[in-house]
């Protein structure tokens, strides 16, 4: 009897021996039911039988014994067997043991059935061993491939998880910073109220500061709530036919103060074609003003921002482009994801939590549109394009005149001569509130909103103490401190950092930059008062010139 015929005839007995052996491999084998064990073992045996019954040249037999026979496009039974065993929890050694058990079971049962046949048909035995070797090679190779891909997938998942956690950590750190910023002038304003009873002009000034900063806090909280509501699908749009040119007008009005403060040139290219969409006016203005504010924030002063509106077939395209900082290629594909921001630097002049672009994408998606970001890289500017479905409605109103009067205005820089103290903070409310409190105490104070304007002040030689914010546009507080230390006329002045950045590495950077003191907003005025008292008395000790 041919070996292949014997295997067909004795298949159930062989499979029972194989199953008995497989169930000694515990616990993995027990995770597969009896039918699964039998089915896959039977498939492998069927493949071996077919191989034995197929004529082969000596070269084909030699290739097979080396595991080099041609592979079919579809996975072989041995490869499928390996995948199933890996899924059941088998180790590669257990997988190999199964093939050894199969070989031993077949040859033992065949020898017990016809001892003389085992030696008379040595060619069949050789072919059988080659077929088992080939199946084993295919099975082990597939097992190794699957393990490697699983490890790669696990590593990728671990990397993505670490990145996600890092994004959240960065977001929480920036949230703490952004909340401290408005709290600082509010805290100082409260102290001003206590120090100025009955001073009506001061009360009005302080009230305006508190109102503006509470508005800023409200904006932060609103953004957080918006993200939460949109992510949970709780936002309800109040849609109506809208003229996009009116949306542009409202958005420009909202962003104009920041654009003017940064001395940017805003160019509007709206064309003459009517552009109507169905949408929520408040939300679409929010989207466009967000994009304009981003362009203003991340473009160096005196930059150029272009807002264009174009109609293509059944779509309206709104694009905001700038010649600013640009976007790194590694960040571009994730720019609209929640918790994703560029690497944090002290230059966070206008603040922000990095929620804006995530909100933009979500709001536009609710309108059935898309948003896309493009940039050729860092320092090469960026373009954000919003695409919305067009509503075919004739324009009843000429909005060109509404936008024709939008103009940029230059801001005057306030300066005073020969102060004793200088406060440098890009947040005008924070700087002015602190200056007012110090002035009540009799100090002469000058306020600047940038490091560049501070260094240009002719009164520098008379300044005995500099109180510097860290996160400022252009030249941050660290760089300003280094330059003040390098300048012979200011190198002996007392340098005090007053910032929202309060981590250990921030303090270390402050010390390296030359700061004598490092305070986190909001400051307790008593600390600053004690330091000023020592400065006025000329009793500053060496310990007063160490960052703490």
ZIVEN-V265444 format. One line per field, one symbol per residue. phi: phi as a letter, one per 30 degrees, with the letter a starting at -180 (. if undefined). psi: psi as a letter, one per 30 degrees, with the letter a starting at -180 (. if undefined). burial: # if it has 24 or more other ideal C-beta (glycine too) atoms within 12 Angstrom, else .. Layout:
phi = ???
psi = ???
burial = ???
This chain:
phi = .ddddddddceddddddddededddccedddcddddddeddddddedddddddcdbdedddddddcicdecdddddddddedddddddjdddddddddddddeddddddddddbeddecdcdddddddddddddddddddddedddddddddddddddddddddddddddddddddddddeddddddddddddddbdiddeddddddddddddddddddddddddeeddddcicdcdccadbdddddeddddddcdeddddchdccccbcicddbcbcaceedddedddddddddddcceeidbbccbbbcbhcbcccbccbccdibdedcedcdcddicbdedbddbecijcicedddeddddddcicbbbcbadkdiciabccccbddcdbddcbdcdddcdcdbcbdcdcdbbchdcbbcbaddddddddddddddddjdcbccbcadddddddddeecdcbcccdcdbdicddddddddddddedbdcddcbcbbddbdedddddddddjddbbccddddeddddddddddddicdcdddcbdb
psi = kkeeeeeeegeeeeeeeeeeeeffjkfefffkleeeeeeeeeeeeeeeeeeegkkkleeeeeeefggglkklelkleeeeeeeeeeefgkleeeeeeeeeeeeeeeeeeeeeeiefeeffhfeeeeeeeeeeeeeeeeeeeeeeeeeeeeeeeeeeeeeeeeeeeeeeeeeeeeeeeeeeefeeeeeeeeeeeefhkfieeeeeeeeeeeeeeeeeeeeeeeeeeeeeeefghgkkkillkkjfeeeeeeeeeefeeeeeeghljkkkifafkkjkljljeeeeeeeeeeeeeeeeegklkhakkkjkkkkjcgkkkkkjllhbfakkeffefgfgkkgkllkklfihegakggfeeeeeeeeeefggalkkkkkglkggalkkkkkkkkkikkkfkjfeeeffgklkkkkkkkklkhlelkkjkfjeeeeeeeeeeeeeggkkkkklgleeeeffkfgeffkfkkjkleillcjleeeeeeeeefkefgfflkkkkjlfjglefeeeeeeefgkekjkkkkkjfeeeeeeeeeeefggkleffhkk.
burial = ..##.##..##..##.###.###.#..##..#....##.##########.##........#..#....#......###########.#.#.#.######.###.###.##.......#.....##.#################..#....................#..##.###.#################.##.....#..##..##.##..##.##..##.##..#......#....###############.#######.###.#...############################.#########...#############...##.#########.########################.#####.#.....###########.......#...#..#.#..........#######################.#############.#.##..#######################....#..##########...##.###.###########.#..#..##..#........##.#.
